[in-house]
Amino acid sequence: MSAPEAREIVRGWYGSGARRRTVSMDDARRMSNSAWVNSSRLISGLILYTGLGWLVSRWVGHQELLMAVGAIVGLSLSYYLMFRSLAHEARADAERQQGQQ
């Protein structure tokens, strides 16, 4: 019985520059910007959609329910945007690495 063939490790958005031993200043700047953008999206989505839920609840009623629905919608949309931007950054990082080789 022979050993299985060695396969190339496929990395997703989690395999970004943070795992490399040496990181250039451009990579560090990109990671820092990504952290700020993603945390800003998360906070602003939560505040915006909770606020919209509160405004709709003032008009319709059921304040607690609509604020909770707004918070859940805001968080889910924020997470969607975060993962989408991280996937885009992973593709751009892979293209940069292919260009350097």
C-alpha positions in Angstrom: 0.0 0.0 0.0 1.5 3.3 -1.0 1.2 6.7 0.7 -1.4 9.2 -0.6 -0.2 11.8 -3.1 0.8 15.1 -1.7 -1.6 17.8 -2.6 -1.2 21.5 -2.6 -2.9 23.2 0.3 -5.9 25.3 -0.8 -6.2 28.4 1.3 -9.3 30.5 1.6 -9.6 34.0 3.0 -8.2 32.7 6.4 -4.9 31.9 4.8 -4.0 35.5 4.2 -0.7 37.3 5.0 -1.2 36.8 8.8 0.3 33.3 8.5 3.5 34.3 6.8 6.6 34.7 8.9 7.7 38.0 7.2 5.1 40.5 6.2 5.8 43.5 4.0 4.6 47.0 5.0 2.0 46.9 2.2 0.7 43.6 3.5 0.6 44.9 7.0 -1.2 48.1 5.8 -3.7 46.0 3.9 -4.4 43.8 6.9 -4.8 46.8 9.2 -7.2 48.5 6.7 -9.2 45.3 6.4 -9.6 45.0 10.1 -10.8 48.6 10.4 -13.2 48.3 7.4 -14.7 45.0 8.7 -15.2 46.2 12.2 -16.7 49.5 10.9 -19.1 47.5 8.7 -20.2 45.3 11.6 -20.9 48.2 13.9 -22.5 50.5 11.4 -24.8 47.7 10.1 -25.9 46.9 13.6 -26.6 50.5 14.5 -28.2 51.4 11.1 -30.6 48.5 10.9 -31.5 48.6 14.7 -32.3 52.3 14.2 -34.4 51.5 11.2 -36.2 48.9 13.2 -36.8 51.4 16.0 -38.2 54.0 13.5 -40.5 51.4 11.9 -41.6 50.3 15.4 -42.5 53.9 16.3 -44.7 54.0 13.3 -46.2 50.5 13.6 -45.7 49.4 17.2 -44.1 46.3 18.7 -40.9 48.2 19.5 -38.8 45.3 20.9 -39.7 42.9 18.1 -38.8 45.2 15.2 -35.6 46.4 16.9 -34.5 42.8 17.3 -35.4 42.0 13.7 -33.4 45.1 12.6 -30.4 44.1 14.6 -30.5 40.5 13.2 -30.8 41.8 9.6 -28.1 44.3 10.2 -25.7 41.8 11.6 -26.4 39.2 8.9 -25.9 41.8 6.1 -22.7 43.0 7.8 -21.3 39.5 8.0 -22.2 38.9 4.4 -20.3 42.0 3.3 -17.3 41.1 5.6 -16.9 37.6 4.1 -17.4 38.9 0.6 -14.7 41.5 1.0 -12.4 39.0 2.7 -12.8 36.6 -0.3 -12.0 39.5 -2.7 -8.9 40.3 -0.7 -7.8 36.6 -0.8 -8.2 36.6 -4.6 -6.2 39.8 -4.9 -3.5 38.4 -2.6 -3.3 35.2 -4.7 -3.0 37.3 -7.9 -0.2 39.4 -6.3 1.6 36.2 -5.3 1.3 34.8 -8.7 2.6 38.0 -10.2 5.7 37.9 -7.9 6.6 34.4 -8.9 
